[in-house]
Amino acid sequence: MTAATSAPAGKKPDDRPEDLPLATGDPFDRDVLPTPPGATGALLRSLLAPMKARVTVTTLLLLLQQAVVQAGPLLVAYAIDRAVPAFRAQDHGPLIAVGAGYLACALAAGGLQFAFVGAAARVSQDVLLDLRGRIFRHAQALSVDFHERYTSGRIISRSTADVESLRELLDEGLQELVTVILSFVYISAMLLWLDLGLGGVAVASLVPLYALVRWYQRRAGRVYRARSTAIAAVIVKFVETMNGIRPVRAFRREAANDADFGELNRRHERTNGDALLEMARYVTGSRLVANTAVAAIVLWGAYRVADGTLALGVLAAAVLYLRRLYDPIDRLGMFLNSYQSAAASLEKIAGLLAQTPSVPEPAAPRQLPPLESEHPGREVVFDGVRFAYRTGGEVLPTFDLTIPAGQTVAVVGSTGAGKSTLAKLLARFYDPSPGSRPRSGKGDPCPGRVLLDGVDLRDLAVPELRRGVVMVTQEAFLFSGTVADNIAIGRPDATREEIEQAAKEIGAHDFISALPDGYDTDVRKRGGRISAGQRQLVSFARALLADPAVLILDEATSSLDIPGERAVQRAMTTVLKGRTAVVIAHRLSTVEVADRVLVMEHGRIVEDGEPAELIEGTGRFADLHRAWRDSLA
């Protein structure tokens, strides 16, 4: 039972076309995570804070480079008004000095540019390295309920497409922004110094340009947020299709998937087209303003040169400065393009990093008490536990259950009865919802508790909890890597001898030894190199090596054939010995290993007893057992 059960039958929420989730009102479906105000700016500051010194040095390098570059037109004005007349008078010194100065400025600008690019690249790569690491670590730390609502494809989009947008801004756009700002400030000051009238006209022309930039920012911001969502939807569909390629081929979903993907791809194409259109409008408007201003200043300047109120060198320098003032306008558009894309991406990333685990670490962690016997089992108590998924629907009403240490309990019942939810609460993938049982002497409800030897699971640090409670799922997920690596996940510091001993006790040693490289055989993606039964045996060896006090088996044999099921049942006998165990069973053959059977319906226990006692009765379990026995016959 998961959050996805609120979706229509046979269809998970994230399988829907991107326009359908809009009707649900769930921000997770619309890829709009709730984000506190200022989270984007706080994220950017936290990324840059550790490298303040390097950012300062990088900025100083760019300031010096721009100062050297902007000295050129002044040298031209000096050459026209002073050096050329001096040359005509047989004084070659000023013109030679101008040439040497221009060459020195060119060499210095090139060297400073080289140093700036290197320093900026190091800052950029360190920021991106930190950001990708944060996304990966935070995504792992978030609770299971988050991942059931927010697909892996969207997380991949955050760490790839969105980080790439930020890289483009840091590598190219940031230099453009600083260059444009410095050019505006420096050139405006120089024009005003050279001639107040020409400088005033140039500065006045910046007003419509500023209005144009603000207009573009507002429109482009909406477009790039939509583009970030659109590319995430494309990645989600691609990842889900490739991960489910077997059922896609088995049920001939290629055409339907192609149609769905085509629609998402076209939506991404439209948002990209909208972004280019906004950019084209901005560039056209900025060039119109710039060319009009340059034409007006040149005509007025030429008139003043003709009547002797303006020096020719000053006009030449002013024209050169004007071109340098307005040429970066197009580059500013490219920066704004990168900025809006990066801002939308950073907003999405900040929203992801702002999410907090729904099962947080305790403020004051407690330790489990020492075991009272040589057996590893511990007592499990569900005390007034109630649970409802965030997407709606109560799964467990107020629920009480005690499992003595060392007892194996099989939980059976129809789909949706709450069996897997019970297992997830015990593994603390979720915490109990606020309960309906009033506190003593108070009318307000209190949350229920799941206790392990009297200690609330919410009071245990995650490492302590994971050492005490281990879950083996139906899927028996294996990671790419060797068989030994996958078994050692249960206890990473285990020796090779301990790994092989665990496999021998489970009954997996023979098939592992027969593999091409034995324990060093790479099982490949999801363990695809070995069978489902063999993967399950490896997962049991992993659990045995972890040596937990409580073991949860969630339908661990439901996908196996009869020989595989028998092998896994033999392994179960070994791994359950002396431990407290909760076995979620769809196949009643699994119940044979249990000391006690719980039958659940609608989140409640309707039968509780030993297997033989319930089989001989007339209740729900007896009916299930007879139906199962008849199916075997």
VEXDREN-2710 file (C-alpha; in Angstrom, 1 decimal):
% VEXDREN-2710
k/r/px/py/pz
1/MET/0.0/0.0/0.0
2/THR/1.6/3.3/-1.1
3/ALA/0.7/6.8/-1.8
4/ALA/0.2/5.8/-5.4
5/THR/-3.0/3.9/-4.5
6/SER/-5.0/7.2/-4.8
7/ALA/-4.4/7.2/-8.5
8/PRO/-6.7/5.4/-10.9
9/ALA/-6.2/1.7/-11.2
10/GLY/-3.2/0.6/-13.2
11/LYS/-1.8/4.1/-13.4
12/LYS/0.6/5.9/-11.1
13/PRO/0.4/9.6/-10.7
14/ASP/3.6/10.2/-12.5
15/ASP/2.5/8.1/-15.5
16/ARG/0.0/10.8/-16.4
17/PRO/0.5/13.4/-19.1
18/GLU/1.8/16.7/-17.6
19/ASP/-1.5/18.5/-18.0
20/LEU/-3.5/16.0/-16.0
21/PRO/-1.8/16.6/-12.6
22/LEU/-3.0/20.2/-12.7
23/ALA/-6.4/19.0/-11.8
24/THR/-5.2/17.2/-8.7
25/GLY/-4.1/20.3/-6.9
26/ASP/-1.0/18.4/-5.6
27/PRO/2.1/20.7/-6.0
28/PHE/4.3/17.6/-6.3
29/ASP/2.4/16.4/-9.4
30/ARG/2.9/19.9/-10.9
31/ASP/6.6/19.9/-10.0
32/VAL/6.1/22.9/-7.8
33/LEU/7.6/22.1/-4.4
34/PRO/6.6/24.3/-1.5
35/THR/9.6/26.6/-1.0
36/PRO/10.1/29.2/1.8
37/PRO/10.7/32.8/0.7
38/GLY/14.3/33.6/0.0
39/ALA/15.4/30.0/-0.3
40/THR/16.9/30.6/-3.8
41/GLY/19.1/33.5/-2.6
42/ALA/20.1/31.7/0.6
43/LEU/21.2/28.7/-1.5
44/LEU/23.3/30.8/-3.8
45/ARG/24.9/32.6/-0.9
46/SER/25.7/29.3/0.9
47/LEU/27.3/28.0/-2.3
48/LEU/29.6/31.1/-2.7
49/ALA/30.3/31.6/1.0
50/PRO/33.2/29.1/1.3
51/MET/35.0/30.7/-1.6
52/LYS/34.7/34.4/-0.8
53/ALA/38.4/35.0/-1.2
54/ARG/38.5/33.4/-4.7
55/VAL/35.4/35.3/-5.8
56/THR/37.0/38.6/-4.6
57/VAL/40.2/37.8/-6.5
58/THR/38.2/36.9/-9.6
59/THR/36.2/40.1/-9.5
60/LEU/39.4/42.2/-9.1
61/LEU/40.9/40.5/-12.1
62/LEU/37.8/41.4/-14.2
63/LEU/37.8/45.0/-12.8
64/LEU/41.5/45.5/-13.9
65/GLN/40.9/43.9/-17.2
66/GLN/38.0/46.2/-18.0
67/ALA/39.9/49.3/-16.8
68/VAL/42.7/48.4/-19.2
69/VAL/40.3/47.7/-22.1
70/GLN/38.4/50.9/-21.6
71/ALA/41.6/53.0/-21.8
72/GLY/41.8/52.5/-25.6
73/PRO/39.4/55.2/-26.8
74/LEU/41.1/57.8/-24.6
75/LEU/44.4/56.9/-26.3
76/VAL/42.7/57.4/-29.7
77/ALA/41.4/60.8/-28.6
78/TYR/44.8/61.8/-27.4
79/ALA/46.4/60.6/-30.7
80/ILE/44.0/62.6/-32.8
81/ASP/44.0/65.8/-30.9
82/ARG/47.6/65.9/-29.5
83/ALA/49.9/63.2/-31.0
84/VAL/49.1/63.7/-34.7
85/PRO/49.6/67.5/-34.6
86/ALA/52.8/66.9/-32.6
87/PHE/54.0/64.5/-35.3
88/ARG/53.3/67.1/-38.0
89/ALA/55.6/69.4/-36.0
90/GLN/58.3/66.7/-36.1
91/ASP/57.7/65.6/-32.5
92/HIS/57.4/61.8/-32.7
93/GLY/57.4/61.1/-29.0
94/PRO/53.6/61.5/-28.3
95/LEU/52.6/59.2/-31.2
96/ILE/55.1/56.6/-30.2
97/ALA/53.9/56.8/-26.6
98/VAL/50.3/56.3/-27.7
99/GLY/51.3/53.2/-29.8
100/ALA/53.3/51.7/-27.0
101/GLY/50.5/52.4/-24.5
102/TYR/47.9/50.8/-26.8
103/LEU/50.1/47.7/-27.2
104/ALA/50.7/47.5/-23.5
105/CYS/46.9/47.8/-22.8
106/ALA/46.2/45.0/-25.3
107/LEU/48.8/42.7/-23.8
108/ALA/47.6/43.4/-20.2
109/ALA/44.0/42.9/-21.2
110/GLY/44.8/39.5/-22.7
111/GLY/46.8/38.4/-19.7
112/LEU/44.2/39.6/-17.2
113/GLN/41.4/37.9/-19.3
114/PHE/43.4/34.6/-19.2
115/ALA/43.8/34.8/-15.5
116/PHE/40.1/35.7/-15.0
117/VAL/38.9/32.8/-17.1
118/GLY/41.0/30.4/-15.1
119/ALA/39.9/31.7/-11.7
120/ALA/36.3/31.9/-12.7
121/ALA/36.3/28.4/-14.1
122/ARG/37.7/27.0/-10.8
123/VAL/35.0/28.9/-8.8
124/SER/32.3/27.6/-11.2
125/GLN/33.4/24.0/-11.0
126/ASP/33.6/24.0/-7.2
127/VAL/30.1/25.5/-7.0
128/LEU/28.7/22.9/-9.3
129/LEU/30.6/20.1/-7.5
130/ASP/29.1/21.3/-4.2
131/LEU/25.6/21.6/-5.6
132/ARG/25.5/18.2/-7.2
133/GLY/26.7/16.6/-4.0
134/ARG/24.1/18.5/-2.0
135/ILE/21.3/17.3/-4.3
136/PHE/22.4/13.7/-4.1
137/ARG/22.9/13.6/-0.4
138/HIS/19.7/15.5/0.3
139/ALA/17.7/13.2/-2.0
140/GLN/19.0/10.2/-0.2
141/ALA/18.1/11.7/3.2
142/LEU/14.5/12.5/2.3
143/SER/11.8/10.1/3.5
144/VAL/10.2/7.4/1.5
145/ASP/6.9/9.3/1.2
146/PHE/8.7/12.1/-0.6
147/HIS/10.1/9.7/-3.2
148/GLU/6.7/8.1/-3.7
149/ARG/5.3/11.5/-4.6
150/TYR/8.3/13.1/-6.4
151/THR/9.7/10.8/-9.1
152/SER/13.3/10.0/-9.7
153/GLY/13.2/11.5/-13.1
154/ARG/12.5/14.9/-11.7
155/ILE/15.4/14.5/-9.2
156/ILE/17.6/13.5/-12.2
157/SER/16.5/16.7/-14.0
158/ARG/17.4/18.8/-11.0
159/SER/20.9/17.4/-10.9
160/THR/21.5/17.4/-14.7
161/ALA/19.5/19.9/-16.8
162/ASP/19.1/22.4/-14.0
163/VAL/22.7/22.2/-12.8
164/GLU/23.8/22.6/-16.5
165/SER/21.7/25.8/-16.7
166/LEU/23.6/27.2/-13.7
167/ARG/26.9/26.1/-15.2
168/GLU/26.2/28.1/-18.4
169/LEU/25.5/31.2/-16.2
170/LEU/28.6/30.8/-14.1
171/ASP/30.9/30.0/-17.1
172/GLU/29.6/32.7/-19.5
173/GLY/26.8/34.8/-18.2
174/LEU/28.4/36.1/-15.1
175/GLN/31.4/37.6/-16.9
176/GLU/29.0/39.2/-19.4
177/LEU/27.0/40.8/-16.6
178/VAL/30.0/42.2/-14.8
179/THR/31.4/43.4/-18.1
180/VAL/28.2/45.1/-19.1
181/ILE/27.8/46.8/-15.7
182/LEU/31.4/48.0/-15.6
183/SER/31.1/49.2/-19.2
184/PHE/28.0/51.2/-18.4
185/VAL/29.6/52.8/-15.3
186/TYR/33.0/53.4/-16.8
187/ILE/31.9/54.6/-20.2
188/SER/29.1/56.8/-18.9
189/ALA/31.6/58.5/-16.5
190/MET/34.1/58.9/-19.4
191/LEU/31.5/60.4/-21.7
192/LEU/30.4/62.8/-19.1
193/TRP/34.0/63.8/-18.5
194/LEU/34.8/64.2/-22.2
195/ASP/31.7/66.2/-22.9
196/LEU/28.8/66.8/-20.6
197/GLY/26.2/67.2/-23.5
198/LEU/27.2/63.9/-25.3
199/GLY/27.5/62.1/-22.0
200/GLY/24.0/63.3/-20.9
201/VAL/22.4/62.0/-24.1
202/ALA/24.1/58.7/-23.7
203/VAL/23.0/58.3/-20.1
204/ALA/19.5/59.3/-21.0
205/SER/19.3/56.5/-23.6
206/LEU/19.9/54.0/-20.9
207/VAL/16.4/54.7/-19.4
208/PRO/14.4/53.0/-22.2
209/LEU/17.1/50.2/-22.2
210/TYR/16.5/49.6/-18.5
211/ALA/12.8/49.5/-19.0
212/LEU/13.3/47.0/-21.8
213/VAL/15.5/44.8/-19.6
214/ARG/12.8/44.8/-16.8
215/TRP/10.1/43.9/-19.3
216/TYR/12.2/41.0/-20.7
217/GLN/13.0/39.7/-17.2
218/ARG/9.3/39.5/-16.2
219/ARG/8.3/37.7/-19.4
220/ALA/11.3/35.4/-19.7
221/GLY/11.1/34.3/-16.0
222/ARG/7.7/32.7/-16.6
223/VAL/8.9/31.1/-19.8
224/TYR/12.0/29.5/-18.2
225/ARG/10.1/28.2/-15.2
226/ALA/7.8/26.4/-17.6
227/ARG/10.8/25.2/-19.6
228/SER/12.4/23.7/-16.5
229/THR/9.1/21.8/-15.7
230/ALA/8.8/20.7/-19.3
231/ILE/12.3/19.2/-19.6
232/ALA/11.8/17.4/-16.2
233/ALA/8.6/15.8/-17.6
234/VAL/10.5/14.6/-20.7
235/ILE/13.2/13.1/-18.4
236/VAL/10.6/11.5/-16.1
237/LYS/8.9/9.8/-19.1
238/PHE/12.1/8.6/-20.6
239/VAL/13.4/7.2/-17.3
240/GLU/10.1/5.4/-16.5
241/THR/9.9/3.9/-19.9
242/MET/13.5/2.6/-19.9
243/ASN/13.1/1.2/-16.4
244/GLY/9.9/-0.5/-17.4
245/ILE/11.1/-1.7/-20.8
246/ARG/10.0/-5.3/-20.1
247/PRO/6.3/-4.6/-19.5
248/VAL/6.5/-2.0/-22.2
249/ARG/7.5/-4.6/-24.7
250/ALA/5.3/-7.3/-23.2
251/PHE/2.1/-5.2/-23.3
252/ARG/2.9/-3.5/-26.6
253/ARG/3.1/0.0/-25.0
254/GLU/5.6/1.3/-27.6
255/ALA/3.0/3.3/-29.6
256/ALA/1.2/4.7/-26.6
257/ASN/4.5/5.7/-24.9
258/ASP/5.7/7.2/-28.2
259/ALA/2.5/9.4/-28.3
260/ASP/2.8/10.4/-24.7
261/PHE/6.5/11.2/-25.1
262/GLY/5.9/13.1/-28.3
263/GLU/3.3/15.3/-26.5
264/LEU/5.8/16.1/-23.7
265/ASN/8.6/16.6/-26.2
266/ARG/6.4/19.1/-28.2
267/ARG/5.6/20.9/-25.0
268/HIS/9.3/21.3/-24.3
269/GLU/9.8/22.4/-27.9
270/ARG/7.1/25.1/-27.5
271/THR/8.6/26.4/-24.3
272/ASN/12.0/26.6/-25.9
273/GLY/10.4/28.5/-28.9
274/ASP/8.8/30.9/-26.5
275/ALA/12.2/31.6/-24.8
276/LEU/13.8/32.3/-28.2
277/LEU/10.9/34.5/-29.2
278/GLU/11.3/36.6/-26.0
279/MET/15.0/36.9/-26.7
280/ALA/14.4/38.0/-30.3
281/ARG/12.0/40.7/-29.1
282/TYR/14.5/42.0/-26.6
283/VAL/17.4/42.0/-29.1
284/THR/15.3/43.9/-31.7
285/GLY/14.2/46.5/-29.2
286/SER/17.6/47.0/-27.7
287/ARG/19.3/47.5/-31.1
288/LEU/16.6/49.9/-32.1
289/VAL/17.2/52.1/-29.0
290/ALA/21.0/51.8/-29.3
291/ASN/21.2/52.6/-33.1
292/THR/18.8/55.6/-32.7
293/ALA/20.9/57.0/-29.8
294/VAL/24.2/56.5/-31.7
295/ALA/22.8/58.2/-34.8
296/ALA/21.6/61.2/-32.8
297/ILE/24.9/61.6/-31.0
298/VAL/27.0/61.3/-34.1
299/LEU/24.9/63.9/-36.0
300/TRP/24.9/66.4/-33.1
301/GLY/28.6/65.8/-32.5
302/ALA/29.5/66.3/-36.2
303/TYR/27.6/69.6/-36.1
304/ARG/29.5/70.8/-33.1
305/VAL/32.8/69.7/-34.6
306/ALA/31.9/71.8/-37.7
307/ASP/31.2/74.9/-35.6
308/GLY/34.3/74.4/-33.5
309/THR/32.7/73.7/-30.1
310/LEU/33.8/70.1/-30.0
311/ALA/37.3/68.6/-30.7
312/LEU/37.4/65.9/-33.4
313/GLY/39.3/63.5/-31.1
314/VAL/36.7/63.9/-28.4
315/LEU/33.9/63.0/-31.0
316/ALA/36.0/60.0/-32.2
317/ALA/36.5/58.8/-28.7
318/ALA/32.8/59.4/-27.9
319/VAL/31.7/57.3/-30.9
320/LEU/34.1/54.5/-29.9
321/TYR/32.8/54.6/-26.4
322/LEU/29.2/54.6/-27.6
323/ARG/29.8/51.4/-29.6
324/ARG/31.4/49.8/-26.6
325/LEU/28.4/51.0/-24.5
326/TYR/25.8/49.6/-26.8
327/ASP/27.5/46.5/-28.2
328/PRO/27.3/44.7/-24.8
329/ILE/23.5/45.2/-25.0
330/ASP/23.2/42.1/-27.1
331/ARG/25.5/40.3/-24.7
332/LEU/23.4/41.5/-21.9
333/GLY/20.5/39.8/-23.6
334/MET/22.5/36.5/-23.7
335/PHE/23.3/37.0/-20.0
336/LEU/19.6/37.6/-19.2
337/ASN/18.8/34.5/-21.3
338/SER/21.3/32.4/-19.1
339/TYR/20.2/34.2/-16.0
340/GLN/16.5/33.5/-16.4
341/SER/17.2/29.9/-17.2
342/ALA/19.5/29.5/-14.3
343/ALA/17.2/31.4/-11.9
344/ALA/14.3/29.1/-12.8
345/SER/16.6/26.0/-12.4
346/LEU/18.0/27.3/-9.1
347/GLU/14.5/27.9/-7.8
348/LYS/13.6/24.3/-8.6
349/ILE/16.8/23.1/-6.9
350/ALA/16.2/25.3/-3.9
351/GLY/12.7/23.9/-3.6
352/LEU/14.1/20.3/-3.6
353/LEU/16.8/21.2/-1.0
354/ALA/14.2/23.0/1.2
355/GLN/12.2/19.8/1.7
356/THR/12.7/18.2/5.1
357/PRO/12.4/14.5/6.0
358/SER/9.0/13.5/7.4
359/VAL/10.8/11.1/9.7
360/PRO/13.5/13.4/11.2
361/GLU/16.4/12.4/13.4
362/PRO/15.7/12.7/17.1
363/ALA/17.1/15.7/19.0
364/ALA/18.3/13.5/21.8
365/PRO/18.9/10.0/20.4
366/ARG/18.5/7.0/22.7
367/GLN/20.3/3.6/22.7
368/LEU/18.5/0.2/22.7
369/PRO/18.8/-1.6/26.0
370/PRO/21.2/-4.6/26.1
371/LEU/19.7/-7.9/24.9
372/GLU/18.4/-10.1/27.8
373/SER/19.2/-13.4/26.1
374/GLU/21.7/-14.9/23.6
375/HIS/19.0/-14.6/20.9
376/PRO/19.0/-11.3/18.9
377/GLY/15.2/-10.8/18.9
378/ARG/13.5/-7.8/20.6
379/GLU/9.9/-7.0/21.5
380/VAL/7.9/-5.0/19.1
381/VAL/4.8/-3.0/20.3
382/PHE/2.4/-0.9/18.2
383/ASP/0.7/1.3/20.8
384/GLY/-2.3/3.3/19.6
385/VAL/-0.9/3.7/16.1
386/ARG/-2.9/5.4/13.4
387/PHE/-1.8/6.0/9.8
388/ALA/-3.1/7.9/6.8
389/TYR/-1.1/8.8/3.7
390/ARG/-0.7/12.4/2.8
391/THR/-2.6/11.9/-0.4
392/GLY/-5.7/10.9/1.6
393/GLY/-7.3/7.8/2.9
394/GLU/-6.9/6.2/6.4
395/VAL/-5.0/2.9/6.1
396/LEU/-4.7/2.0/9.8
397/PRO/-7.3/3.1/12.4
398/THR/-6.1/3.1/16.0
399/PHE/-4.0/-0.1/16.0
400/ASP/-2.5/-2.1/18.9
401/LEU/-0.2/-5.1/18.6
402/THR/2.5/-6.7/20.7
403/ILE/5.1/-9.2/19.2
404/PRO/7.2/-10.9/21.8
405/ALA/11.0/-11.1/21.3
406/GLY/12.0/-13.9/19.0
407/GLN/8.5/-14.6/17.6
408/THR/7.8/-14.9/13.9
409/VAL/4.5/-13.3/12.9
410/ALA/2.9/-13.9/9.4
411/VAL/0.5/-11.1/8.3
412/VAL/-2.1/-12.1/5.7
413/GLY/-5.0/-10.3/4.2
414/SER/-6.4/-8.9/1.0
415/THR/-4.7/-6.2/-1.0
416/GLY/-5.1/-2.8/0.7
417/ALA/-5.6/-4.4/4.1
418/GLY/-2.6/-2.5/5.5
419/LYS/0.0/-5.2/5.7
420/SER/2.8/-3.4/3.9
421/THR/1.9/-0.1/5.8
422/LEU/2.4/-2.0/9.0
423/ALA/5.9/-3.1/7.8
424/LYS/6.8/0.4/6.7
425/LEU/5.9/1.8/10.1
426/LEU/8.1/-0.8/11.8
427/ALA/11.0/0.0/9.4
428/ARG/10.3/3.7/10.1
429/PHE/9.9/4.6/6.5
430/TYR/6.9/6.5/7.9
431/ASP/5.9/7.8/11.4
432/PRO/2.4/7.3/12.8
433/SER/-0.1/9.9/12.0
434/PRO/-1.7/12.0/14.8
435/GLY/-3.7/9.5/16.8
436/SER/-7.3/9.4/17.9
437/ARG/-6.6/8.2/21.4
438/PRO/-6.9/11.1/23.9
439/ARG/-4.1/11.6/26.3
440/SER/-4.8/10.9/29.9
441/GLY/-6.8/13.9/31.3
442/LYS/-6.7/15.8/28.0
443/GLY/-9.0/15.9/25.1
444/ASP/-6.4/16.4/22.3
445/PRO/-5.3/13.3/20.5
446/CYS/-1.7/11.9/20.8
447/PRO/0.3/10.2/18.1
448/GLY/0.7/6.5/18.4
449/ARG/4.1/4.8/19.1
450/VAL/6.0/1.9/17.6
451/LEU/8.3/0.6/20.4
452/LEU/11.4/-1.6/20.1
453/ASP/12.1/-3.1/23.6
454/GLY/10.2/-0.1/25.0
455/VAL/12.1/2.5/23.0
456/ASP/10.1/4.7/20.6
457/LEU/11.5/4.3/17.1
458/ARG/11.4/8.1/16.8
459/ASP/14.0/8.3/19.6
460/LEU/16.5/6.1/17.8
461/ALA/19.2/7.5/15.6
462/VAL/19.0/6.2/12.0
463/PRO/22.2/4.0/12.3
464/GLU/20.9/2.5/15.6
465/LEU/17.5/1.8/14.0
466/ARG/18.9/0.2/10.8
467/ARG/21.2/-2.0/12.9
468/GLY/18.1/-3.2/14.8
469/VAL/15.5/-3.4/12.0
470/VAL/16.1/-4.7/8.5
471/MET/13.6/-5.1/5.7
472/VAL/13.8/-7.6/2.8
473/THR/11.5/-6.6/0.0
474/GLN/9.8/-8.5/-2.7
475/GLU/12.0/-6.9/-5.4
476/ALA/15.3/-8.0/-3.8
477/PHE/17.1/-5.0/-5.3
478/LEU/20.7/-5.5/-6.2
479/PHE/23.1/-2.7/-7.1
480/SER/25.6/-2.9/-10.0
481/GLY/28.8/-4.5/-8.6
482/THR/29.9/-7.9/-7.4
483/VAL/27.9/-10.5/-5.5
484/ALA/30.2/-9.9/-2.5
485/ASP/29.6/-6.2/-2.6
486/ASN/25.9/-6.7/-2.6
487/ILE/26.0/-9.1/0.4
488/ALA/28.4/-6.7/2.3
489/ILE/25.8/-3.9/2.2
490/GLY/24.4/-5.6/5.3
491/ARG/27.7/-4.9/7.1
492/PRO/30.3/-3.0/5.0
493/ASP/33.2/-3.9/7.4
494/ALA/32.6/-7.6/7.0
495/THR/35.5/-9.8/5.9
496/ARG/35.3/-12.0/2.8
497/GLU/35.1/-15.1/5.1
498/GLU/32.1/-13.6/6.9
499/ILE/30.4/-12.8/3.6
500/GLU/30.9/-16.4/2.3
501/GLN/29.8/-17.8/5.6
502/ALA/26.5/-15.9/5.5
503/ALA/26.0/-17.1/1.9
504/LYS/26.7/-20.7/3.0
505/GLU/24.2/-20.5/5.9
506/ILE/21.5/-19.2/3.5
507/GLY/22.2/-21.8/0.9
508/ALA/23.5/-19.4/-1.7
509/HIS/27.1/-20.5/-1.8
510/ASP/26.8/-23.2/-4.5
511/PHE/25.1/-21.0/-7.1
512/ILE/27.5/-18.1/-6.4
513/SER/30.5/-20.3/-6.7
514/ALA/29.2/-21.5/-10.1
515/LEU/29.1/-18.0/-11.5
516/PRO/31.9/-17.0/-13.9
517/ASP/33.9/-15.1/-11.3
518/GLY/32.3/-16.5/-8.1
519/TYR/31.7/-13.9/-5.5
520/ASP/33.5/-11.3/-7.7
521/THR/30.9/-11.7/-10.5
522/ASP/29.3/-8.4/-11.5
523/VAL/25.5/-8.8/-11.2
524/ARG/25.0/-5.8/-13.5
525/LYS/22.1/-3.4/-13.4
526/ARG/19.4/-4.5/-10.8
527/GLY/21.0/-7.9/-10.6
528/GLY/19.9/-8.8/-14.1
529/ARG/22.6/-11.4/-14.5
530/ILE/21.1/-13.8/-12.0
531/SER/17.5/-15.1/-11.5
532/ALA/14.8/-13.7/-9.2
533/GLY/15.3/-16.5/-6.7
534/GLN/19.0/-16.1/-6.6
535/ARG/18.6/-12.4/-6.1
536/GLN/16.4/-13.1/-3.1
537/LEU/18.9/-15.5/-1.7
538/VAL/21.6/-12.8/-2.0
539/SER/19.3/-10.4/-0.2
540/PHE/18.8/-12.9/2.6
541/ALA/22.5/-13.4/3.0
542/ARG/22.8/-9.6/3.2
543/ALA/20.1/-9.6/6.0
544/LEU/21.8/-12.4/7.9
545/LEU/25.2/-10.6/7.7
546/ALA/23.5/-7.5/9.1
547/ASP/22.4/-9.6/12.1
548/PRO/19.3/-7.4/13.0
549/ALA/17.1/-7.9/16.0
550/VAL/13.9/-7.5/13.9
551/LEU/13.5/-8.7/10.3
552/ILE/10.7/-7.7/8.0
553/LEU/10.0/-9.8/5.0
554/ASP/7.6/-8.0/2.7
555/GLU/6.1/-10.6/0.3
556/ALA/9.6/-12.0/-0.2
557/THR/8.5/-15.1/-2.1
558/SER/5.5/-13.8/-4.1
559/SER/7.4/-13.4/-7.4
560/LEU/9.2/-16.8/-7.3
561/ASP/8.6/-20.1/-9.0
562/ILE/8.1/-23.2/-6.8
563/PRO/11.8/-24.3/-6.7
564/GLY/12.9/-20.7/-6.0
565/GLU/10.3/-20.4/-3.3
566/ARG/11.4/-23.6/-1.6
567/ALA/15.0/-22.4/-1.7
568/VAL/14.1/-19.0/-0.2
569/GLN/11.9/-20.7/2.5
570/ARG/14.9/-22.8/3.6
571/ALA/16.9/-19.6/3.7
572/MET/14.1/-18.0/5.7
573/THR/14.3/-20.7/8.3
574/THR/18.0/-19.9/8.8
575/VAL/17.7/-16.1/8.9
576/LEU/14.7/-16.0/11.2
577/LYS/16.1/-18.2/13.9
578/GLY/16.0/-16.4/17.2
579/ARG/14.9/-13.1/15.7
580/THR/11.7/-11.2/15.9
581/ALA/10.1/-11.3/12.4
582/VAL/7.2/-9.9/10.6
583/VAL/6.4/-11.8/7.4
584/ILE/4.0/-10.1/4.9
585/ALA/2.6/-13.1/3.1
586/HIS/0.6/-13.4/-0.1
587/ARG/1.4/-17.1/-0.6
588/LEU/0.1/-19.1/2.4
589/SER/3.1/-21.5/2.0
590/THR/5.1/-18.7/3.6
591/VAL/3.0/-19.0/6.8
592/GLU/4.5/-22.4/7.5
593/VAL/7.6/-20.7/9.1
594/ALA/5.4/-18.5/11.4
595/ASP/4.7/-19.0/15.1
596/ARG/1.6/-16.8/14.8
597/VAL/-0.7/-15.5/12.1
598/LEU/-2.5/-12.2/11.9
599/VAL/-5.3/-11.7/9.4
600/MET/-5.9/-8.1/8.5
601/GLU/-8.9/-6.4/6.9
602/HIS/-9.3/-2.6/6.4
603/GLY/-6.4/-1.9/8.7
604/ARG/-7.6/-4.0/11.6
605/ILE/-6.6/-7.4/13.0
606/VAL/-9.6/-9.7/12.5
607/GLU/-7.9/-13.0/13.5
608/ASP/-4.9/-13.7/15.6
609/GLY/-3.5/-17.1/16.5
610/GLU/-1.3/-20.0/15.8
611/PRO/-1.4/-21.3/12.2
612/ALA/-2.8/-24.7/13.1
613/GLU/-5.4/-23.3/15.4
614/LEU/-6.7/-20.9/12.7
615/ILE/-6.7/-23.5/10.0
616/GLU/-8.9/-25.8/12.1
617/GLY/-11.4/-22.9/12.8
618/THR/-14.1/-21.4/10.6
619/GLY/-12.7/-17.9/10.2
620/ARG/-11.2/-15.9/7.4
621/PHE/-7.8/-17.6/7.5
622/ALA/-9.3/-21.1/7.3
623/ASP/-11.2/-20.1/4.2
624/LEU/-8.0/-18.7/2.7
625/HIS/-6.1/-21.8/3.5
626/ARG/-8.7/-24.1/2.0
627/ALA/-8.8/-22.0/-1.2
628/TRP/-4.9/-22.2/-1.4
629/ARG/-4.9/-25.9/-0.8
630/ASP/-7.6/-26.5/-3.5
631/SER/-5.5/-24.4/-5.9
632/LEU/-2.6/-26.7/-5.4
633/ALA/-4.7/-29.7/-6.0
END
